[in-house]
Amino acid sequence: MAMTDFNRKLKLINIWSNDYFEQYSIDRIKDIATQKDVIIVFSLGGSNKDVNHSILQAKEQGATVLTITTLGNHLLSKISDHMIFVYDAPKKREKLRSRLMFNLVGNLLFEVILAKQQQG
């Protein structure tokens, strides 16, 4: 998955990160997020109520939210500080193209972070 690969790469350059799939872990985001944190959300639909609720609570605590999602008028894009929109495959097809776009954006974002880190 795109976020697992992104998470692994961040750890390779000594940036603390974690990827959450289980509901319990997602619920804990609000408990551990601080003003110094940037929460990066990979979401195809942006409409998971539990994820959105946890992200909104973390944002209220001062965390910055960057979302990588498909185009759409959903709550996640409204509560995010920054958004990167990816292609949304037609609903009758598999979400393969959208997931490939997540990989592409994750790789590009990692390269930007790596370049900034090397600049000092």
C-alpha positions as CSV (number, residue, x, y, z in Angstrom):
1,M,0.0,0.0,0.0
2,A,1.1,3.5,-0.7
3,M,1.1,4.7,2.9
4,T,3.1,1.7,4.1
5,D,5.8,2.4,1.6
6,F,5.8,6.1,2.4
7,N,6.0,5.3,6.1
8,R,8.9,2.9,5.5
9,K,10.8,5.5,3.5
10,L,10.3,8.2,6.2
11,K,11.7,5.8,8.8
12,L,14.8,5.2,6.6
13,I,15.7,8.9,6.9
14,N,15.0,9.0,10.6
15,I,11.6,10.8,10.5
16,W,9.2,9.4,13.0
17,S,6.1,8.2,11.4
18,N,3.4,5.5,11.6
19,D,0.7,4.2,9.4
20,Y,-2.6,3.4,11.0
21,F,-5.1,0.8,9.7
22,E,-6.9,-0.4,12.8
23,Q,-9.7,1.6,14.3
24,Y,-8.1,1.6,17.8
25,S,-4.9,3.2,16.4
26,I,-6.9,5.8,14.4
27,D,-8.9,6.7,17.5
28,R,-5.6,7.4,19.3
29,I,-4.4,10.0,16.8
30,K,-6.2,12.7,18.7
31,D,-4.5,11.6,22.0
32,I,-0.9,11.8,20.7
33,A,-1.1,14.6,18.1
34,T,0.6,17.9,19.0
35,Q,1.1,21.3,17.4
36,K,4.5,20.1,16.1
37,D,2.9,17.2,14.2
38,V,1.9,16.9,10.5
39,I,-0.7,14.2,9.9
40,I,-0.6,12.9,6.3
41,V,-3.8,11.1,5.3
42,F,-4.1,8.9,2.3
43,S,-7.8,8.4,1.5
44,L,-9.6,7.4,-1.7
45,G,-13.0,8.6,-0.6
46,G,-12.5,11.0,2.3
47,S,-15.8,10.0,3.9
48,N,-14.9,7.7,6.7
49,K,-16.6,9.3,9.7
50,D,-14.3,7.8,12.3
51,V,-11.1,8.9,10.5
52,N,-12.5,12.4,9.9
53,H,-13.5,12.7,13.5
54,S,-10.1,11.7,14.8
55,I,-8.3,14.0,12.3
56,L,-10.6,16.9,13.2
57,Q,-9.8,16.4,16.9
58,A,-6.1,16.3,16.2
59,K,-6.4,19.5,14.1
60,E,-8.2,21.2,17.0
61,Q,-5.1,20.4,19.1
62,G,-2.9,22.2,16.6
63,A,-1.7,19.4,14.3
64,T,-1.3,20.3,10.6
65,V,-3.3,18.0,8.3
66,L,-2.1,17.2,4.7
67,T,-4.5,15.0,2.8
68,I,-3.9,13.0,-0.4
69,T,-7.3,12.2,-1.8
70,T,-9.5,12.0,-4.8
71,L,-11.3,15.1,-6.1
72,G,-14.6,15.5,-4.3
73,N,-16.6,17.5,-2.0
74,H,-16.1,15.5,1.2
75,L,-15.4,16.4,4.8
76,L,-11.8,15.3,4.8
77,S,-10.9,17.9,2.1
78,K,-12.7,20.6,4.1
79,I,-10.9,20.0,7.4
80,S,-7.4,19.6,5.8
81,D,-4.9,22.4,5.9
82,H,-3.3,21.2,2.6
83,M,-4.5,18.8,-0.1
84,I,-3.1,16.9,-2.9
85,F,-5.8,15.6,-5.2
86,V,-5.3,12.5,-7.3
87,Y,-7.2,11.0,-10.2
88,D,-10.4,9.1,-9.2
89,A,-11.0,6.0,-11.3
90,P,-14.6,5.6,-12.6
91,K,-16.7,3.8,-10.0
92,K,-17.4,0.8,-12.2
93,R,-13.6,0.1,-12.4
94,E,-11.3,-1.2,-9.8
95,K,-9.5,1.6,-7.8
96,L,-6.2,0.5,-9.3
97,R,-5.5,3.9,-11.0
98,S,-6.3,5.9,-7.9
99,R,-4.0,3.7,-5.9
100,L,-1.2,4.0,-8.5
101,M,-1.6,7.8,-8.1
102,F,-1.2,7.4,-4.4
103,N,2.1,5.7,-5.0
104,L,3.2,8.4,-7.4
105,V,2.3,11.2,-5.0
106,G,3.8,9.4,-2.0
107,N,7.1,9.0,-3.9
108,L,7.1,12.7,-5.0
109,L,6.3,13.9,-1.5
110,F,9.1,11.8,-0.1
111,E,11.6,13.2,-2.6
112,V,10.5,16.8,-1.5
113,I,11.0,15.9,2.2
114,L,14.3,14.3,1.5
115,A,15.5,17.3,-0.5
116,K,14.4,19.7,2.3
117,Q,16.1,17.5,4.9
118,Q,19.4,17.5,3.0
119,Q,19.3,21.3,2.7
120,G,19.3,21.5,6.4
